[in-house]
Amino acid sequence: MTMKRARDFFYGTGNMTKKFAGEREELVVINDGEADLTFTAGKYTTWIVKPGEVFDERITEFESITITSTGSYRGYVRKDA
């Protein structure tokens, strides 16, 4: 089994689009705000992360993430070591 490492950290307040240097499959998004955060990873996958929640999943390959938020958040992707 290949070890995965945290890479491509991001954080912000408000809307953001982050492009990665290749396809990714593992994503962590932490909603530090007081309202729902919505994000789309890739073309077809959209999720809602409630305040205080952590999204930590392996998902369909994606090369970018678009976040819609009024509060603060942080996150990263994992990639093979």
Short mmCIF file of the C-alpha atoms (twelve columns), coordinates in Angstrom:
data_MODEL
# 
_entry.id   MODEL 
# 
loop_
_atom_site.group_PDB 
_atom_site.id 
_atom_site.type_symbol 
_atom_site.label_atom_id 
_atom_site.label_alt_id 
_atom_site.label_comp_id 
_atom_site.label_asym_id 
_atom_site.label_seq_id 
_atom_site.Cartn_x 
_atom_site.Cartn_y 
_atom_site.Cartn_z 
_atom_site.pdbx_PDB_model_num 
ATOM 1  C CA . MET A 1  0.000   0.000  0.000   1 
ATOM 2  C CA . THR A 2  1.327   3.440  -0.940  1 
ATOM 3  C CA . MET A 3  1.515   6.121  1.742   1 
ATOM 4  C CA . LYS A 4  -0.436  9.308  1.081   1 
ATOM 5  C CA . ARG A 5  0.941   12.683 2.132   1 
ATOM 6  C CA . ALA A 6  -0.864  15.969 2.746   1 
ATOM 7  C CA . ARG A 7  -0.181  18.453 -0.052  1 
ATOM 8  C CA . ASP A 8  -1.581  21.599 -1.644  1 
ATOM 9  C CA . PHE A 9  -2.892  23.254 1.506   1 
ATOM 10 C CA . PHE A 10 -5.507  25.987 1.094   1 
ATOM 11 C CA . TYR A 11 -7.485  28.288 3.355   1 
ATOM 12 C CA . GLY A 12 -9.680  31.320 3.049   1 
ATOM 13 C CA . THR A 13 -12.827 33.226 3.825   1 
ATOM 14 C CA . GLY A 14 -15.432 33.530 1.108   1 
ATOM 15 C CA . ASN A 15 -15.512 32.012 -2.348  1 
ATOM 16 C CA . MET A 16 -12.421 30.425 -3.906  1 
ATOM 17 C CA . THR A 17 -11.317 28.184 -6.747  1 
ATOM 18 C CA . LYS A 18 -8.116  26.183 -6.294  1 
ATOM 19 C CA . LYS A 19 -6.451  24.303 -9.147  1 
ATOM 20 C CA . PHE A 20 -4.046  21.460 -8.442  1 
ATOM 21 C CA . ALA A 21 -1.019  20.325 -10.449 1 
ATOM 22 C CA . GLY A 22 -2.678  17.070 -11.476 1 
ATOM 23 C CA . GLU A 23 -5.511  14.742 -10.582 1 
ATOM 24 C CA . ARG A 24 -6.264  14.140 -6.930  1 
ATOM 25 C CA . GLU A 25 -8.550  11.637 -5.187  1 
ATOM 26 C CA . GLU A 26 -8.356  12.460 -1.487  1 
ATOM 27 C CA . LEU A 27 -9.685  15.714 -0.070  1 
ATOM 28 C CA . VAL A 28 -10.007 17.265 3.384   1 
ATOM 29 C CA . VAL A 29 -12.143 20.402 3.925   1 
ATOM 30 C CA . ILE A 30 -12.684 21.874 7.412   1 
ATOM 31 C CA . ASN A 31 -15.490 24.397 7.873   1 
ATOM 32 C CA . ASP A 32 -14.347 26.853 10.558  1 
ATOM 33 C CA . GLY A 33 -17.199 29.255 9.797   1 
ATOM 34 C CA . GLU A 34 -20.683 29.661 11.246  1 
ATOM 35 C CA . ALA A 35 -22.629 28.883 8.052   1 
ATOM 36 C CA . ASP A 36 -22.779 26.008 5.595   1 
ATOM 37 C CA . LEU A 37 -19.925 25.686 3.103   1 
ATOM 38 C CA . THR A 38 -20.543 24.212 -0.349  1 
ATOM 39 C CA . PHE A 39 -17.806 22.851 -2.563  1 
ATOM 40 C CA . THR A 40 -17.539 21.195 -5.936  1 
ATOM 41 C CA . ALA A 41 -14.564 18.960 -6.670  1 
ATOM 42 C CA . GLY A 42 -14.220 18.187 -10.342 1 
ATOM 43 C CA . LYS A 43 -17.150 18.465 -12.708 1 
ATOM 44 C CA . TYR A 44 -19.970 16.611 -11.020 1 
ATOM 45 C CA . THR A 45 -19.450 16.258 -7.291  1 
ATOM 46 C CA . THR A 46 -20.913 18.859 -4.904  1 
ATOM 47 C CA . TRP A 47 -21.095 18.618 -1.110  1 
ATOM 48 C CA . ILE A 48 -22.273 20.728 1.826   1 
ATOM 49 C CA . VAL A 49 -20.106 20.896 4.954   1 
ATOM 50 C CA . LYS A 50 -21.904 22.141 8.062   1 
ATOM 51 C CA . PRO A 51 -20.226 24.524 10.536  1 
ATOM 52 C CA . GLY A 52 -17.594 22.700 12.591  1 
ATOM 53 C CA . GLU A 53 -17.640 19.629 10.338  1 
ATOM 54 C CA . VAL A 54 -14.709 17.998 8.569   1 
ATOM 55 C CA . PHE A 55 -15.032 16.403 5.128   1 
ATOM 56 C CA . ASP A 56 -12.280 13.769 4.756   1 
ATOM 57 C CA . GLU A 57 -12.920 11.390 1.873   1 
ATOM 58 C CA . ARG A 58 -11.552 9.659  -1.179  1 
ATOM 59 C CA . ILE A 59 -13.649 10.787 -4.136  1 
ATOM 60 C CA . THR A 60 -13.732 10.649 -7.938  1 
ATOM 61 C CA . GLU A 61 -10.614 12.192 -9.470  1 
ATOM 62 C CA . PHE A 62 -10.558 15.985 -9.621  1 
ATOM 63 C CA . GLU A 63 -8.106  18.700 -10.629 1 
ATOM 64 C CA . SER A 64 -9.772  21.670 -8.938  1 
ATOM 65 C CA . ILE A 65 -12.080 22.601 -6.101  1 
ATOM 66 C CA . THR A 66 -14.558 25.493 -6.008  1 
ATOM 67 C CA . ILE A 67 -15.706 26.616 -2.564  1 
ATOM 68 C CA . THR A 68 -18.733 28.799 -1.840  1 
ATOM 69 C CA . SER A 69 -18.647 30.143 1.710   1 
ATOM 70 C CA . THR A 70 -19.293 33.214 3.818   1 
ATOM 71 C CA . GLY A 71 -17.022 31.993 6.613   1 
ATOM 72 C CA . SER A 72 -13.513 30.674 7.053   1 
ATOM 73 C CA . TYR A 73 -12.257 27.245 6.035   1 
ATOM 74 C CA . ARG A 74 -9.071  25.297 5.433   1 
ATOM 75 C CA . GLY A 75 -8.135  22.074 3.735   1 
ATOM 76 C CA . TYR A 76 -5.687  20.036 1.703   1 
ATOM 77 C CA . VAL A 77 -5.422  17.075 -0.641  1 
ATOM 78 C CA . ARG A 78 -3.447  13.875 -0.228  1 
ATOM 79 C CA . LYS A 79 -1.107  12.482 -2.846  1 
ATOM 80 C CA . ASP A 80 1.149   9.446  -3.072  1 
ATOM 81 C CA . ALA A 81 4.422   9.975  -1.223  1 
# 
